[in-house]
């Protein structure tokens, strides 16, 4: 399961989609299993939010 979580953290696949594909009853289960990758996902989200609030001038470059 850890490798699945790692792949999720590096992709833009929504956690809800991953949860459904893994057959989890809800995303809470997926988030508990993958909690060790959340800091990485939060860093990516923070960069993307910075891009949004900066007027989108850096859109498409986050997470690289």
URJO-V534845 format. One record per backbone hydrogen bond with DSSP energy under -1.0 kcal/mol. CO is the residue of the C=O (numbers start at 1). NH is the residue of the N-H. If there is no record, write none. Layout:
CO/NH, CO/NH
This chain:
1/5, 2/6, 3/7, 4/8, 5/9, 6/10, 8/11, 14/18, 15/19, 16/20, 17/21, 18/22, 19/24, 27/31, 28/32, 29/33, 30/34, 34/37, 37/41, 38/42, 39/43, 40/44, 41/45, 42/46, 43/47, 44/48, 45/49, 46/50, 47/51, 48/52, 49/53, 50/54, 51/56, 52/55, 56/59, 58/61, 61/64
